């Protein structure tokens, strides 16, 4: 099965963004909430990371988080930002302000980290770049939100109570837009969205390592189709229920 030259046209990252090179912060947020999925690419091969970003776009999910544990991760972001301007490419595992600035310079449209790193949040706010740090306790969630985070990533959520924990956090903090990450999959994803998460952080369950190694793009397409169907169904149920 060939996936090289004969590629179908790439979908727009957002309906509102007329010029992808001028994608605004609002456009990025709109894409995240419309898709409801933020695929995290964490592999040991930069070529596999580039392929993952390309495959995600062709699969209908034009969002990719390239973690800074990927070798030459900054180069991967720069490549994807240049070659796929419709892709909302962001940087993950960003642990200090210097790295955050280099990610932005490379073309990252959002920054995220596994924990609350205030210097990263502060820089993103200053540069008008979408940021969602990781947080777990109510105190961390509040600190992240008050620092100016666009979203707060509840991580690792499945290991500390799963979707009931997200629902419990949303009761006193309904204004905080939360992303569920860590152990999220097709079996529990709908529960997290129904609990109040605006999006899901998903890794190997959507972009399996073996699919990247063997270039089995159809496997990624099928998993993407299932995830997108789940998000659409949840959004339809929420709309019907007046939520």
Rosetta blueprint (number, residue, H / E / L):
1 X L
2 X L
3 X L
4 X L
5 X L
6 X L
7 X L
8 X L
9 X L
10 X L
11 X L
12 X L
13 X L
14 X L
15 X L
16 X L
17 X L
18 X L
19 X L
20 X H
21 X H
22 X H
23 X L
24 X L
25 X H
26 X H
27 X H
28 X H
29 X H
30 X H
31 X H
32 X H
33 X H
34 X H
35 X H
36 X L
37 X E
38 X E
39 X E
40 X E
41 X E
42 X L
43 X L
44 X L
45 X L
46 X H
47 X H
48 X H
49 X H
50 X H
51 X H
52 X H
53 X H
54 X H
55 X H
56 X H
57 X H
58 X H
59 X L
60 X L
61 X L
62 X L
63 X E
64 X E
65 X E
66 X E
67 X E
68 X L
69 X L
70 X L
71 X L
72 X L
73 X H
74 X H
75 X H
76 X H
77 X H
78 X H
79 X H
80 X H
81 X H
82 X H
83 X H
84 X L
85 X L
86 X L
87 X L
88 X E
89 X E
90 X E
91 X E
92 X E
93 X L
94 X L
95 X L
96 X L
97 X H
98 X H
99 X H
100 X H
101 X H
102 X H
103 X H
104 X H
105 X H
106 X H
107 X L
108 X L
109 X L
110 X E
111 X E
112 X E
113 X E
114 X L
115 X L
116 X L
117 X L
118 X H
119 X H
120 X H
121 X H
122 X H
123 X H
124 X H
125 X H
126 X H
127 X H
128 X L
129 X L
130 X E
131 X E
132 X E
133 X E
134 X E
135 X E
136 X L
137 X L
138 X H
139 X H
140 X H
141 X H
142 X H
143 X H
144 X H
145 X H
146 X H
147 X L
148 X L
149 X L
150 X L
151 X L
152 X E
153 X E
154 X E
155 X L
156 X L
157 X H
158 X H
159 X H
160 X H
161 X L
162 X L
163 X H
164 X H
165 X H
166 X H
167 X H
168 X H
169 X H
170 X H
171 X H
172 X H
173 X L
174 X L
175 X L
176 X L
177 X L
178 X E
179 X E
180 X E
181 X E
182 X L
183 X L
184 X L
185 X L
186 X L
187 X L
188 X L
189 X H
190 X H
191 X H
192 X H
193 X H
194 X H
195 X H
196 X L
197 X E
198 X E
199 X E
200 X E
201 X E
202 X E
203 X L
204 X L
205 X L
206 X L
207 X L
208 X L
209 X H
210 X H
211 X H
212 X H
213 X H
214 X H
215 X L
216 X L
217 X H
218 X H
219 X H
220 X H
221 X H
222 X H
223 X H
224 X H
225 X H
226 X H
227 X H
228 X H
229 X H
230 X H
231 X H
232 X H
233 X H
234 X H
235 X H
236 X H
237 X H
238 X H
239 X H
240 X H
241 X L
242 X L
243 X L
